[in-house]
């Protein structure tokens, strides 16, 4: 009986042990599977994070490329706009050049046609003036009836006065024709290295003395500021000098007219300055005269346009100046306030 009981207990122990071993094995397998699953999820999370990082890097790179491309397109747009503006400016210059060329050809043809008969008028007017003088001398040397010399001399004096007017206006017409021919001619002069400061100062004095020779009472105060950094610049000095004379003479005329209006309450002042800005030489001529009315501002560079009385100007001065400036590939700008000032700025390229 005792042996049987031990045997049953052993069997129970063995069974329990077997169950424990089986449970332990199951637990080990379960834990192992759980670890594998955990590792799998960790690897999956790592891959996901890596993909996310890669996507972020790609997005950053893409955004950078988009910004760079946008900047390139913006630069291209600016370049195209600049090119378009340059093309428009060139187109306007070409149109202006063609207009001036056509006008020049027309002006030249008319001037040459007028020049020949005008030369005959001037030549014969001078000859007639000399002949009238000889007639008066001959009458003075002859013995004639008492009142006859006086009567004939009066007629000769009247004839001489008329002849003088013909000669005077003929010379004025000759000057207009010469200005027209100068306006029409093409600028073929060679560029010369010229001291712009000396040129401006020389023509300022020349213009002032020339104007005062015709208007004795005119007095003007000069204020000059010449930039020594300008040095020598490649220009056609005769052409630029011609522009300066036109600007100076116009300024003197405007100030002289204001003196007639204001009298002693007004002091004529002319400001002349030069300055170097980068690759440009700037010349400014400013007067405190009558200024330019806004209504005619866009007409002052047109040929034959003038505000001066008939006989005092041909209307070709500023037009010719504008033509010369364009031939130099430079700029001539104007700024004015009516009854206060007029300022002309010439921008020459080095």
C-alpha positions in Angstrom: 0.0 0.0 0.0 2.9 2.3 0.8 4.6 1.7 -2.5 1.4 2.5 -4.4 1.0 5.8 -2.6 4.6 6.8 -3.4 4.2 5.9 -6.9 1.1 8.1 -7.2 2.8 11.0 -5.5 5.8 10.6 -7.9 3.4 10.6 -10.8 1.8 13.7 -9.5 5.1 15.4 -9.0 6.3 14.3 -12.4 3.1 15.5 -14.0 3.4 18.9 -12.3 7.1 19.1 -13.2 6.2 18.3 -16.8 3.5 20.9 -16.8 6.0 23.5 -15.3 8.5 22.6 -18.0 5.9 22.9 -20.7 4.7 26.2 -19.2 8.3 27.4 -18.9 9.0 26.4 -22.5 5.8 28.2 -23.7 6.8 31.2 -21.6 10.2 31.3 -23.2 8.8 31.0 -26.6 6.2 33.7 -25.9 8.9 36.1 -24.5 11.1 35.4 -27.5 8.3 36.2 -29.9 7.4 39.3 -28.0 11.1 40.4 -28.1 11.1 39.8 -31.9 7.9 41.7 -32.3 9.3 44.6 -30.2 12.5 44.6 -32.2 10.5 44.5 -35.5 8.5 47.5 -34.3 11.6 49.3 -33.3 13.2 48.6 -36.7 10.0 49.7 -38.4 10.0 52.9 -36.3 13.6 53.5 -37.1 12.9 53.0 -40.9 9.9 55.4 -40.6 12.0 58.0 -38.8 14.7 57.6 -41.4 12.2 58.0 -44.2 10.8 61.1 -42.5 14.3 62.6 -42.1 15.0 61.8 -45.8 11.7 63.5 -46.8 12.6 66.5 -44.7 16.0 66.8 -46.3 14.5 66.4 -49.8 11.9 69.1 -49.0 14.6 71.4 -47.7 16.6 70.7 -50.9 13.6 71.2 -53.1 12.7 74.5 -51.3 16.3 75.7 -51.8 16.2 74.8 -55.5 12.8 76.6 -55.8 14.3 79.7 -54.2 17.3 79.5 -56.4 15.2 79.1 -59.5 12.9 81.9 -58.4 15.9 84.1 -57.9 17.2 83.2 -61.4 13.8 83.9 -62.9 13.7 87.2 -61.1 17.2 88.1 -62.4 16.2 87.1 -65.9 13.0 89.2 -65.6 15.0 92.2 -64.5 17.5 91.6 -67.3 14.7 91.3 -69.8 13.0 94.5 -68.5 16.4 96.4 -68.6 16.9 95.1 -72.2 13.4 96.1 -73.1 14.0 99.6 -71.7 17.3 99.9 -73.6 15.6 98.7 -76.8 12.9 101.3 -76.3 15.5 104.0 -75.6 17.4 102.9 -78.7 14.2 102.9 -80.7 13.5 106.5 -79.6 17.0 107.5 -80.4 16.8 105.9 -83.9 13.5 107.6 -84.5 14.9 111.0 -83.4 18.0 110.4 -85.5 16.0 109.6 -88.6 13.8 112.7 -88.0 16.9 114.8 -87.6 18.5 113.2 -90.7 15.4 113.9 -92.8 15.2 117.4 -91.5 18.9 117.9 -92.1 18.6 116.8 -95.7 15.6 119.0 -96.3 17.3 122.0 -94.5 20.5 121.5 -96.4 18.7 121.4 -99.7 16.7 124.6 -99.0 19.7 126.4 -97.6 21.8 125.6 -100.7 19.0 126.8 -102.9 18.7 130.1 -101.0 22.5 130.6 -100.6 23.2 131.2 -104.3 20.7 134.1 -104.9 21.5 135.5 -101.5 25.2 135.7 -102.4 24.2 137.8 -105.4 22.1 140.1 -103.2 24.9 140.6 -100.8 27.6 141.1 -103.4 25.6 143.6 -105.4 24.5 145.4 -102.3 28.1 146.0 -101.3 28.9 147.1 -104.8 26.0 149.5 -104.9 27.0 150.9 -101.5 30.5 151.6 -102.9 29.0 153.1 -106.1 26.7 155.4 -104.2 29.8 156.7 -102.3 31.6 157.3 -105.5 28.5 159.2 -106.9 28.5 161.5 -103.9 32.2 162.1 -104.3 31.8 162.8 -108.0 28.9 165.2 -107.3 31.0 167.0 -104.7 33.8 167.4 -107.2 31.6 168.8 -110.0 30.2 172.3 -110.5 26.4 171.9 -110.6 23.4 174.3 -110.2 23.0 175.6 -106.7 20.2 173.5 -105.3 20.8 170.5 -107.5 23.5 168.8 -105.3 21.4 169.2 -102.2 18.4 167.5 -103.9 20.4 164.7 -105.4 22.3 164.1 -102.2 19.0 163.7 -100.3 17.9 161.1 -102.8 21.3 159.4 -102.6 21.2 159.4 -98.8 17.7 157.8 -98.9 18.9 155.3 -101.5 22.0 154.6 -99.4 19.9 154.0 -96.2 17.6 151.6 -98.1 20.7 149.9 -99.5 22.1 149.6 -96.0 18.9 148.0 -94.8 19.0 145.5 -97.7 22.6 144.7 -96.8 21.9 144.3 -93.1 18.9 142.0 -93.6 20.7 140.2 -96.3 23.5 139.4 -93.9 21.0 138.3 -91.3 19.5 136.0 -93.9 23.0 134.8 -94.7 23.6 134.0 -91.0 20.3 132.0 -90.9 21.3 130.0 -93.9 24.7 129.3 -92.5 23.1 128.1 -89.3 20.8 125.9 -91.2 23.7 124.4 -93.1 25.6 123.9 -89.8 22.5 122.3 -88.3 22.2 120.0 -91.3 25.9 118.9 -91.5 27.0 115.6 -90.2 29.5 115.6 -87.4 32.7 114.1 -88.7 35.2 115.9 -86.4 37.7 113.8 -84.6 37.5 113.4 -80.8 40.3 115.2 -78.9 41.4 114.9 -75.3 40.2 118.3 -73.9 40.3 120.0 -70.5 36.6 120.5 -70.0 37.1 123.1 -67.2 39.3 125.3 -69.4 36.9 124.9 -72.3 33.9 126.0 -70.2 35.8 128.9 -68.6 37.1 130.1 -72.0 33.7 130.1 -73.7 32.0 131.7 -70.7 34.3 134.7 -70.9 34.0 134.8 -74.7 30.2 134.7 -74.6 30.0 137.3 -71.8 32.3 139.8 -73.6 30.4 139.2 -76.9 27.0 139.8 -75.2 28.2 142.9 -73.5 29.5 144.3 -76.8 25.8 144.4 -77.9 24.3 145.3 -74.5 26.6 147.8 -72.8 24.7 148.1 -69.6 24.4 144.3 -68.9 26.3 143.1 -65.8 26.3 139.6 -64.6 27.8 137.9 -61.5 29.5 134.6 -62.2 29.7 131.7 -59.7 31.9 128.9 -61.0 32.7 125.5 -59.5 35.1 123.4 -61.6 35.8 119.8 -60.5 39.6 119.1 -60.8 38.8 115.4 -61.0 37.3 115.7 -64.5 40.7 115.9 -66.2 40.8 115.6 -69.9 37.9 114.0 -71.8 37.5 112.8 -75.4 35.2 115.3 -77.2 35.0 117.5 -80.3 35.9 120.8 -78.6 34.4 123.0 -81.3 31.0 121.3 -81.0 30.9 121.3 -77.2 32.1 124.9 -77.3 29.2 125.7 -79.7 26.8 124.2 -77.2 28.3 126.2 -74.3 28.0 129.4 -76.2 24.3 128.7 -77.0 23.6 128.0 -73.3 25.5 131.0 -72.1 24.0 133.4 -74.6 20.5 132.2 -73.8 21.1 132.6 -70.1 22.5 136.2 -70.7 19.5 137.1 -72.8 17.0 135.8 -70.2 18.7 137.7 -67.4 19.0 140.8 -69.5 15.2 140.7 -70.2 14.6 140.3 -66.5 16.7 143.3 -65.7 14.4 145.3 -68.0 11.4 144.2 -65.9 12.9 144.3 -62.4 15.4 147.1 -62.8 17.7 147.6 -59.7 15.7 145.1 -57.7 17.3 142.3 -59.5 20.9 141.0 -59.7 21.8 138.7 -62.6 23.7 135.6 -61.5 25.1 132.7 -63.6 26.2 129.4 -62.0 28.5 127.2 -64.0 29.8 124.0 -62.6 31.5 120.8 -63.6 31.6 117.5 -61.8 32.8 113.9 -62.4 30.3 111.1 -61.5 31.7 107.7 -62.3 32.2 107.5 -66.1 30.3 110.8 -66.8 31.4 114.4 -66.9 28.6 116.7 -65.8 28.4 120.4 -66.9 25.6 122.5 -65.4 24.7 126.0 -66.6 22.0 127.7 -64.4 20.8 131.3 -64.5 18.3 133.2 -62.4 16.5 134.8 -65.3 13.0 134.5 -66.6 13.0 130.7 -66.7 11.0 128.6 -69.2 7.2 128.4 -69.2 5.9 124.8 -68.8 3.8 125.2 -71.9 6.9 125.4 -74.2 9.2 123.1 -72.2 8.7 120.2 -74.7 9.4 122.6 -77.7 12.7 124.2 -76.9 14.8 121.6 -78.7 12.6 121.8 -81.9 14.3 123.4 -84.9 13.3 127.0 -85.6 11.4 127.4 -82.3 12.3 130.5 -80.4 10.7 132.9 -77.9 13.0 135.8 -78.9 11.6 138.6 -81.1 12.0 138.3 -84.9 15.5 139.2 -86.0 17.2 138.3 -82.7 17.3 134.5 -83.2 17.0 131.7 -85.7 15.6 129.1 -83.4 18.4 126.7 -84.3 20.7 127.1 -81.2 19.2 124.6 -78.8 18.2 122.3 -81.7 21.7 122.2 -83.0 23.0 121.7 -79.5 20.7 118.8 -79.0 21.8 117.3 -82.3 25.5 117.6 -81.3 24.9 116.0 -77.9 23.2 113.0 -79.5 26.1 112.7 -81.9 28.3 112.5 -78.9 26.0 109.8 -77.4 25.5 112.1 -74.4 22.5 113.8 -72.8 21.3 117.4 -72.5 18.6 117.9 -69.8 16.7 121.0 -68.8 15.0 122.0 -65.6 13.3 125.3 -65.0 10.8 127.3 -62.9 9.1 130.1 -64.7 10.3 133.6 -63.6 12.9 132.1 -61.3 15.6 130.0 -63.0 16.6 127.8 -65.9 19.2 125.0 -65.6 20.7 123.0 -68.4 22.7 119.8 -67.6 25.1 118.3 -70.1 26.2 114.7 -69.4 29.3 113.6 -71.4 30.7 110.1 -71.4 34.3 109.3 -70.8 
